Amino acid sequence: MSRNDDDEARTGGRAALGDGDGGGPSPWVVALHVQVAAAGAGDSAVSWGADALFAAVFAACAPRGGVKVTTCATSQCPLAMQLLRQLGMELNLSAQQCRDALHLHNFALESDARGPDAATGDQPAQKRSKTGDQEQHSGTTNNNNNCSSDNSNSSSSGGMQGLSAQGNTPRHRFFALATPDQLASTVRSLDKEAAEGGAVQRALLGIPSPATPATSAQEQQHVHLFEWSSKGATDPKGTHTALHTETAPSAAVPAGIDVPPGLAFVGSLPLGHAPSTGVDARVAVSNLRHVLTARNTKAATAWNTIARALEALACGAPIRLHLAAPTAAVLGHVETQLDKLVAYTRRFSVTGKTTASTGGKKQDILAVISQQRLRDVATSKEEVSLEEMKRRAASQPPPIDFAARLRACQPMAVMAEVKRASPSRGDIAPDMKADEQARRYARGGAAAISVLTEPTWFKGTLDDLRAARNVFHDDGDRPAFLRKDFLLDEYQVYEARAYGADTCLLIVAILSDAQLSSLMATCRSLGMEPLVEVATPGEMARAVAAGAAVIGINNRNLKDFSVDTNTTATVISSVQGGLRASTIVCALSGINTRLDVQRYRAAGCKAVLVGESLMRAPDPAVKIAQLRGLEPALAPPPTPASTTAVPSTTPLGVLVKICGVKTPAMAMHAITCGADMVGLVFAEGSTRKVTVEQASAIAAAVRKLADLPPALTPGIRSRVRAADEDVFANYARAASRLRMLAAYRPLVVGVFANQDAAAVADIARAVPLDVIQLSGTEGIDAARAFDSTSIVIKATHIAPTTTAADVAQHVRAVEPGVQPDAILLDTKSKGALGGTGIAFDHALAASLVREHGLPLMLAGGLTVDNIGEKVAAVRPFAVDVSSGVETDGRKDRDKIETFIRAAKLA
Ligand SMILES: O=C(O)c1ccccc1NCC(=O)[C@H](O)[C@H](O)COP(=O)(O)O
């Protein structure tokens, strides 16, 4: 249907509509109706369920256009979850399947009466006929749910089709209408339905103002909002007066609009986001429930949300899914589905919640905080002089290298934030103990811990910084500590160091160029590479000119707290001539999901700073691993007692083993690029063979990155409880364990072939190795020769005549107590047991994964060119490569990087 995303990004949503009107493909519009009964019955979990559902529906319907989704269930969340899971497995869902699923789960998909085109002034009749075409094309009509089959009704009332619904009609509705006539007609229909005992109790009706020429970069469009309620239908005055006075941002009824009886004029909303700015060409729609449930307390948010929703409808722009109210527990489950959906459709951008400042009044909070901080500094200087603070800073142990720490935690470093409150969110965790939170973050593998030390709005203190920092020994193997504050005076930099910081945040927006340079110099003089924060292309240019080595792009506009997750990509791409390769770009704010992380990684970020969603996460350590794509998000890790198989593959990205590494430098390069395992070959005769000394140097470098949690290190055999345990389920559990383990740090794998077990064990101890790989013709039960806590990978060689059934039988025919942790499939070839660069028929591997349910490590002839395709086809939990990342028999840095990226994104 639609043009490609690039086209839309260039032209913006409004232009896209113009094309549609010109007879070409039309953009699609989705309106969401959220039933208040559901939102009221639960908390944000319900809302998340709904959002997730919408994402799924969007994905399924996106290419078809002209659909409107109404949620009708009162217990949305579990159903939405179920549906999402289905969608996750069935990404090629047809529109019909989607409708069936919706119907099955008591959600209704309505054919759409398209909203007006404010830009072109299209008349409803024209629009309807186009919509009809779209629906025919998409097959979205008459879906036997609560959608009306009475098109004549829609022709008179715009968005009214759903009103003749039976059964699960929402009790609160939102209508985007085109004209005052439609408004009157819609009200009549609502009244009529109310008189007949219909279920709609309250409706919000939006009429865009006529198009006016843009006088600035921002469009001058407004949407006028009216409210109807069934109570009002019989007693227009009482109810509506109350609603009106409660919420109206503006009381004047727009000229030229007669407010029909039974309706309250609620106000006019500017269309906050100009589609012509073309930010990713996806305009927000969502969360109309705020209007209905949080009318007073969250009025500002509600208005913003409505404005965006109306904007999407009125402008016929495509969709950006707007997610609100992050709740980690639910989000953890839906995020990978969203990942998939987004990857599938490449149509959505997901934004964080957009929040206006208190009272609905936007103010430059950044300026207010800065002024206060300057007053605070003056007071502090009276208490502790600058000289004394310098002395205290100098007495600290040296800082660790912040930039190096971020580099060491690739493919994505997480900077986890200790944050009690924020001006936009209010209290988040007021009673949080910074030291305990820091411990959790470190357990999850945080590269850095950001501690908010601003006391008034964020309820942070320098003591928090010290408490968090003091949890860790001064051995360098710890997260770097960032003082997150509004730094304007060198005094604060010394203060940061004195309280244990390794780095400071410098916000370009509140500093002159001279201040920025001077504060950067002070930081560096104390051994701290600052994190320089920018939010616009202009600020980015200033940061680059100042020589910032670590730049954070804030998606939150600190002037009004709105979050636009596209900011990072926009700002990065604004840099003339590109950024230096050594510059580390980080995404800050609004990061909730793995999806966010993937998007930022794709945009070129090497780190993300995550605050609220980690503060609210039930287990921040797990959440960090999830964000990094290193932990199965859909299934909880199996307990030792559990024999339930977890999926052998997850949407989180395949683990990558780079084999045949011979130096610490190459190992660290592979790890920086995202390798989860490095393979050191001890097999006799291999050109890649390393000595124990070489291996020890590599292992030492890797071990410096982090400790492995002892509870996770024992292999599967030490967990087997009964002789009749299902070996395939054990392979799945072991794969999951390996994934978790590698989340802590990459694993060092020793590769052996037909060697004496005692000698192998000696080497494993001496290096030490994390994992033993047996690539010879040893039996499937060869792990029995090793201590039961060792993790063992067993290679199985595939000949052209081997079948999947042969392999399945072979790897099943082992006692659970001696089975290996993982099966690696490699190519059988004459004279070599591995590292040949020769591929086998990967259809066999795909069959083993899909039909036999065997989690696999895939090896043999993988290359930068075929890895994406192979991973997508086979879905192994890990891949292993050697020759494919070599040039002329030596490891090739670029190939390693390309290979890992392609594998992880497949
Ligand atoms: O890599 C070797 O030289 C080697 C020698 C003897 C036994 C095993 C060996 N490597 C095992 C591996 O894990 C390789 O990574 C795997 O065979 C894939 O190699 P390639 O086809 O070259 O990518």
PDBQT file of the ligand as one rigid body, heavy atoms in Angstrom, charges set to zero:
ROOT
HETATM    1  O1  LIG A1001      39.433 -24.313  14.196  1.00  0.00    +0.000 OA
HETATM    2  C1  LIG A1001      40.201 -25.259  14.140  1.00  0.00    +0.000 C 
HETATM    3  O2  LIG A1001      41.317 -25.144  13.646  1.00  0.00    +0.000 OA
HETATM    4  C2  LIG A1001      39.796 -26.600  14.676  1.00  0.00    +0.000 A 
HETATM    5  C3  LIG A1001      40.652 -27.631  14.563  1.00  0.00    +0.000 A 
HETATM    6  C4  LIG A1001      40.300 -28.869  15.048  1.00  0.00    +0.000 A 
HETATM    7  C5  LIG A1001      39.127 -29.072  15.645  1.00  0.00    +0.000 A 
HETATM    8  C6  LIG A1001      38.228 -28.022  15.769  1.00  0.00    +0.000 A 
HETATM    9  C7  LIG A1001      38.544 -26.794  15.283  1.00  0.00    +0.000 A 
HETATM   10  N1  LIG A1001      37.656 -25.743  15.337  1.00  0.00    +0.000 N 
HETATM   11  C8  LIG A1001      36.363 -25.916  15.898  1.00  0.00    +0.000 C 
HETATM   12  C9  LIG A1001      35.467 -24.784  15.824  1.00  0.00    +0.000 C 
HETATM   13  O3  LIG A1001      34.754 -24.546  16.793  1.00  0.00    +0.000 OA
HETATM   14  C10 LIG A1001      35.310 -23.961  14.569  1.00  0.00    +0.000 C 
HETATM   15  O4  LIG A1001      34.929 -22.678  14.943  1.00  0.00    +0.000 OA
HETATM   16  C11 LIG A1001      34.210 -24.600  13.740  1.00  0.00    +0.000 C 
HETATM   17  O5  LIG A1001      34.684 -25.780  13.264  1.00  0.00    +0.000 OA
HETATM   18  C12 LIG A1001      33.794 -23.720  12.546  1.00  0.00    +0.000 C 
HETATM   19  O6  LIG A1001      34.865 -23.480  11.709  1.00  0.00    +0.000 OA
HETATM   20  P1  LIG A1001      34.685 -22.749  10.295  1.00  0.00    +0.000 P 
HETATM   21  O7  LIG A1001      33.921 -23.642   9.388  1.00  0.00    +0.000 OA
HETATM   22  O8  LIG A1001      36.050 -22.480   9.821  1.00  0.00    +0.000 OA
HETATM   23  O9  LIG A1001      33.959 -21.466  10.565  1.00  0.00    +0.000 OA
ENDROOT
TORSDOF 0
